[in-house]
Amino acid sequence: MRRKSAALQIGGFDQVEPVYVGGGHPVVIQTMWKDRLGFADLEGKAGEAVAARIGRLKKMGCGLLRFAVPDTEAAEALGKLAAMVSLPLVADIHFDYRIALRCLDFPIAKIRINPGNIGSAGKVEAVLSKAKAKGRPIRIGVNAGSLPPDLRRLVDQGKMESARALAEAAERELVIFRQFGFSAVLVSMKASGIADTIKANRILAEREEAAAGGSSGLAENPVPPLHIGVTEAGPLIAGVTRSALALGALLAGGIGDTIRVSLSDTMENEVIAGREILRAVPEIAPFPGAPPVRGVRIVSCPRCGRHSFDTHGFTERWLPRLYSLDRDIAVAVMGCAVNGPGEARHADLGITGAGDRVLIFRYGKVIRTVGPEEADKAFAEELEGL
Amino acid sequence: MRRKSAALQIGGFDQVEPVYVGGGHPVVIQTMWKDRLGFADLEGKAGEAVAARIGRLKKMGCGLLRFAVPDTEAAEALGKLAAMVSLPLVADIHFDYRIALRCLDFPIAKIRINPGNIGSAGKVEAVLSKAKAKGRPIRIGVNAGSLPPDLRRLVDQGKMESARALAEAAERELVIFRQFGFSAVLVSMKASGIADTIKANRILAEREEAAAGGSSGLAENPVPPLHIGVTEAGPLIAGVTRSALALGALLAGGIGDTIRVSLSDTMENEVIAGREILRAVPEIAPFPGAPPVRGVRIVSCPRCGRHSFDTHGFTERWLPRLYSLDRDIAVAVMGCAVNGPGEARHADLGITGAGDRVLIFRYGKVIRTVGPEEADKAFAEELEGL
C-alpha cells in the first residue's frame, strides 16, 4: 500500500514544466549537479552544453535537478540557468537564509533548506513568507551528519537513537511550517546508515499519518511527501547496493514520493540507478500506486568463455541511447548463440554472437545475421523498426 | 537465523587452498572468468599476468573462480591454470559430460553441471563416480532459461510456476546424487526475475530442511549449501540493483552460502558488488552466522557545487587498492571541508578539499594539510600508519 501524501506541484510557471510529487503520483527521480556553476558556464557554447546535458538527463527520466547554492553569486547563476531549461531546478541552501530569499526571485522551482544549520525560526519564516507568495515548495532536508546541536548531543550521549533524532528534527521544522500555514513542504531524512534511513522515514511516516487522521484521509494536516535517499552512500557499486536496499525496503512499504541515489559518480548514473530501483522493487513488492515500469529494460549476460560477442563493449556503447528511449521494451545483449536467444526469449530485441557473425533476434528467433562491423547499424535499424 | 547446511570443503589439495562453504561458514564470494582461456594465454608473461590477476581477485575477497569449459581444449587449459594458482577454480560444463570427466583429472576444485542439458542419469553418474573418487564437490546449477524440457513445457503452458520448476529441476538431480551416495553437492537456481530467484531458493531451502528433519539437525539428508545469484542481471547498475534486492532478501532470511553477482562488467566489479551486499545486508537484517563485515568501508559523498576536491577521481584511483587492503577500517572521501570532516566523523581516515588545499582527517579532526599534488602521497602515508 503506497502511503498517502499531499500532492505538490513543482514548477509549472514561465517555461518550467510542472512535476507532481506525492498524492499517488509516480515516484520522481532526482539528481544533483556535481560542480560549481558560474556565469561563465552559462554563456555561448558552454551554456548550450549545460542546457543540452540537462535535456538529456530529463530524457533519461530525471524529474528534478538540484544545485548547491553556497553563495549569492551561485544563486544569480542558477537563476539564469533556471530561465534556460524546462526541467524544474532546485536550490540547495545551507547556513545563509538570504541566499534562499535571492533564489526565490528566479524561476527556481523548489528550495531545500537544512534545519540543522539555517538558523533561527525568524529566518525560516522569512523564507517561508517569500516562498508562499511565489508558490514555491520547500524541502526540509535533515541529515544525520548535521543535526541541530541539541539533538546531536543527545545522540552522541546515547540518549536518543539517530533515526529518532532525524525524525524529531524534521518534525520541529514541520511545526514551524504549519504554524505559518505553509503546506507546500516535502521532507527528507538522510543518514549514511541503511537502518537509520529506513527507520527515520518509517517513524515520520507513521507520526504524520496519525496526525492526519489515519491513512485514509488527508484532513487538516496533509502528510508531506517524502524525499528518500541514503547520504554518503559511496562510490558506484557501494552506493547502488546501499541505496537499493534502503530505498527498496522503504518503497516496498509504500514510503517514498521522490528518490535520489547519491553516488560518487555521474548524475546520469544516479538517474539510471533510480530507474533501476523503481523498476526492480515492484517485482518483489507490488503495491497499489507503484510507479509504472517504463523505459527500456536491458537484459545482458555477464559473458564467459563461451562468448563470441563483446557484450561489454556493445552495452557500454548503447547504454546512454537505450536509457534515453521512451519505449517500454526489453533489449537483450547476450554473449553466445548457445544460450543467448533461448535465455532471452522474452526480449523484444536481442543481439548475440555466433562464431564470426552477429545474430539479431526477436523473442528468441534470429531475424538477421550480419558481420561484426555492421552490428551497430543493423541493431539500430531493427530498434527503429520495432 | 542462518539456515543450516552441510559444510563442504572446496580445494585443499596440491597447492590449492581450501575454502569452506555452508555449515555456518562465512558466505563465499565468487565470480567467473569472462573470456575463453587457451594455452597461449598461460605461457610466459601472459600466464604470469593471468595468475597475477587471479591473485588480486583473491585479495579483493574472491573465494572461488569459475571458468566456462565449452570443449576438451578448454579443459586442458584450465587444468594447467589450476596447477598454477592457490585460489580454487571451478569448471562450468554444459552439454558434454566427458568434459567434466576430463576436468577431474586436474587440480580443479569443483565442477558445475546444468541438469537441463547434461543428459541422461547414466552420464551424471559417470561424473559423480569420478568426482567421488577424487573428493571434488559438484554444483547442480539450474537456470530458468534452460530447464529440462518437460518442466519448460509445463511453465510455458502456465501449469507450473517458474520458481517451482527451478526447485523441481534441482530436486530431481539431488535425488540422483543421493541415490549414488554423493553428498558433496551444492545447488543453485537462477532466474533473471528477482521474485523467481527468491522464491525458488525459499522453496528448496524449506523442502530440504524438512527432509533433513527440521532446521535443528542435519540428519541423514544433509541440506546442500545454496549458491545464490540472479542471472542475466544486466549491466553494472541494473545488475547491482537487482542482485542487491534478490540476494539481500535471501541473505536476510538466512539463505545463501555462496554468492555470485552476475554483471555485464568486470570480475573485479562482481567481487566488489558481492562484498558490498554482504556488508550492507546485516545493517538491516542482523542474523546469527552472518558473514563478518571485513575489509575497508568507503564512505564518499556524491560531490556538489560546494566541492573543492575531486572525489570521483580520487575514489577511482584508490578503489582497487582500498578494496585489496585486509583492514577493517572506514575511509572517507568527501568533497568539501564544510560538511566533510563532520559528516565523516566516524571514519578512521578521511580526505577532503578546502580551497586550494587538501585536508586529511581522522575521526573528524584534521591531521594534515597538503597541496593537491601531494595528496595521494600523504594519504598513502597516513593509511600506512593507521
Contacts between the chains, C-beta under 8 A, distances in Angstrom:
chain1	res1	chain2	res2	distance
A	32	B	302	6.4
A	32	B	304	5.5
A	33	B	304	6.9
A	33	B	305	6.1
A	34	B	302	7.2
A	34	B	303	4.8
A	34	B	304	6.4
A	34	B	305	7.8
A	34	B	307	7.5
A	34	B	312	7.8
A	35	B	303	7.6
A	35	B	305	6.1
A	35	B	307	7.1
A	36	B	305	4.3
A	36	B	306	7.5
A	36	B	307	7.5
A	37	B	305	6.1
A	67	B	304	7.7
A	67	B	305	5.8
A	68	B	304	3.9
A	68	B	305	3.6
A	68	B	306	4.7
A	69	B	305	7.2
A	70	B	305	6.5
A	70	B	306	4.9
A	74	B	305	6.3
A	92	B	304	7.1
A	94	B	338	7.5
A	143	B	343	7.1
A	144	B	343	8.0
A	145	B	339	6.6
A	145	B	342	5.9
A	145	B	343	3.1
A	145	B	344	7.6
A	145	B	345	7.6
A	146	B	339	6.6
A	146	B	342	6.7
A	146	B	343	6.8
A	192	B	299	6.2
A	192	B	343	7.6
A	193	B	283	6.4
A	194	B	280	6.0
A	194	B	283	4.5
A	194	B	284	5.4
A	195	B	283	5.1
A	195	B	284	5.5
A	198	B	284	6.7
A	231	B	301	7.7
A	231	B	343	7.5
A	232	B	299	5.0
A	232	B	300	6.4
A	232	B	301	5.1
A	232	B	302	7.9
A	232	B	332	7.6
A	232	B	334	7.7
A	232	B	343	6.3
A	232	B	344	7.0
A	233	B	302	7.7
A	234	B	276	8.0
A	234	B	298	5.1
A	234	B	299	6.2
A	234	B	300	5.1
A	235	B	298	6.0
A	235	B	300	5.7
A	235	B	315	4.9
A	235	B	316	7.8
A	235	B	319	6.2
A	236	B	236	7.0
A	236	B	237	7.4
A	237	B	236	7.4
A	237	B	240	5.7
A	237	B	269	6.2
A	237	B	272	5.0
A	237	B	273	5.1
A	237	B	276	5.6
A	238	B	272	7.8
A	238	B	276	4.7
A	238	B	298	6.0
A	239	B	302	7.8
A	240	B	237	5.7
A	240	B	240	4.4
A	240	B	241	5.8
A	240	B	244	7.1
A	241	B	240	5.8
A	241	B	244	4.6
A	241	B	273	6.6
A	241	B	276	4.1
A	241	B	277	5.6
A	241	B	280	5.4
A	242	B	276	7.3
A	242	B	280	5.3
A	244	B	240	7.1
A	244	B	241	4.6
A	244	B	244	4.1
A	244	B	245	5.6
A	244	B	248	7.6
A	245	B	244	5.6
A	245	B	245	7.4
A	245	B	248	5.2
A	245	B	280	5.3
A	245	B	281	7.0
A	245	B	283	7.8
A	245	B	284	6.3
A	246	B	284	7.8
A	248	B	244	7.6
A	248	B	245	5.2
A	248	B	248	7.5
A	249	B	284	6.5
A	262	B	301	7.4
A	262	B	302	4.1
A	263	B	302	5.6
A	264	B	300	4.1
A	264	B	301	6.7
A	264	B	302	6.0
A	264	B	303	6.6
A	264	B	311	5.3
A	264	B	312	5.7
A	264	B	315	5.0
A	264	B	333	6.8
A	265	B	302	7.7
A	265	B	312	6.7
A	269	B	237	6.2
A	270	B	302	7.2
A	272	B	237	5.0
A	272	B	238	7.8
A	273	B	237	5.1
A	273	B	241	6.6
A	276	B	237	5.6
A	276	B	238	4.7
A	276	B	241	4.1
A	276	B	242	7.3
A	277	B	241	5.6
A	280	B	194	6.0
A	280	B	241	5.4
A	280	B	242	5.3
A	280	B	245	5.4
A	281	B	245	7.0
A	283	B	193	6.4
A	283	B	194	4.5
A	283	B	195	5.1
A	283	B	245	7.8
A	284	B	194	5.4
A	284	B	195	5.5
A	284	B	198	6.7
A	284	B	245	6.3
A	284	B	246	7.8
A	284	B	249	6.5
A	298	B	234	5.1
A	298	B	235	6.0
A	298	B	238	6.0
A	299	B	192	6.2
A	299	B	232	5.0
A	299	B	234	6.3
A	300	B	232	6.4
A	300	B	234	5.1
A	300	B	235	5.8
A	300	B	264	4.1
A	301	B	231	7.7
A	301	B	232	5.2
A	301	B	262	7.4
A	301	B	264	6.8
A	302	B	32	6.4
A	302	B	34	7.1
A	302	B	232	7.9
A	302	B	233	7.7
A	302	B	239	7.8
A	302	B	262	4.1
A	302	B	263	5.6
A	302	B	264	6.0
A	302	B	265	7.7
A	302	B	270	7.2
A	303	B	34	4.8
A	303	B	35	7.6
A	303	B	264	6.6
A	304	B	32	5.5
A	304	B	33	6.9
A	304	B	34	6.4
A	304	B	67	7.7
A	304	B	68	3.9
A	304	B	92	7.1
A	305	B	33	6.2
A	305	B	34	7.8
A	305	B	35	6.1
A	305	B	36	4.3
A	305	B	37	6.1
A	305	B	67	5.8
A	305	B	68	3.6
A	305	B	69	7.2
A	305	B	70	6.4
A	305	B	74	6.3
A	306	B	36	7.5
A	306	B	68	4.7
A	306	B	70	4.9
A	307	B	34	7.6
A	307	B	35	7.2
A	307	B	36	7.5
A	311	B	264	5.3
A	312	B	34	7.8
A	312	B	264	5.8
A	312	B	265	6.7
A	315	B	235	4.9
A	315	B	264	5.0
A	316	B	235	7.8
A	319	B	235	6.2
A	332	B	232	7.6
A	333	B	264	6.8
A	334	B	232	7.8
A	338	B	94	7.5
A	339	B	145	6.6
A	339	B	146	6.6
A	342	B	145	5.8
A	342	B	146	6.7
A	343	B	143	7.1
A	343	B	144	8.0
A	343	B	145	3.1
A	343	B	146	6.8
A	343	B	192	7.6
A	343	B	231	7.5
A	343	B	232	6.3
A	344	B	145	7.6
A	344	B	232	7.0
A	345	B	145	7.6
